[in-house]
């Protein structure tokens, strides 16, 4: 996949390195000379494209017309929005992800501004902390569909209502899917006849309401 990362700070540099490890073709745009010097010690030189990512000419020269994903991760929200808008409405980039530095600006990072996903790190962390405090031992592994759904994990304790019950007999909510079960280090693809055991680590895709129901079923 062809990916363009705009912003060579710590976030952009780490993201670029990870994407390269996964086999993607990446172009990293950065205009600050001192940052470019540092980047040359961290990632392949041919990946680095010097220039202002909010400039249409620079984007074109860097090959924006050929990319599938653009990640605007500079330290300035205004810059990330300009980049996103240009990428979407001038160059029709299919997928655009933008970093939200100031949570007060999160409301601006919308599809109308060209942003498919606005990564508001402060909001993500606060929600995770809130969920961990309110939902006992249920761990949120991943947020899906802008936070509408979650991939969660919880271990079945002794005395749980689920122990010895076949999956097909569980009264699960409509928006709750048991994705897999980890038992003694092995991953089990759940079938209707599978019986739950103490110590099973249950991974499920849920919405907020379904998560509470699932937690109640797992609880002792």
Buried (B, 14 or more C-beta within 10 A) or exposed (E): EBBBBBBBBEBBBEBBBEBBEEEBBBBBBBBBEEBBEBBEEBBEEEBBBBBBBBBEEBBEEBEBEEBEBBBBBBEBBEBBBBBBBBBBEBBEBEBBBBBBBEEEBBEBBEEEBBBBBBBBEEBBEEBBEEBEEEBEEBBBEEBEEEEEBBBBBBBBBEEBBBBEBEBEEBEBBEBBBBBBBBBEEEEEEBEEEBEBBBEBBBBBBBBEEBBBBBBEBBBE
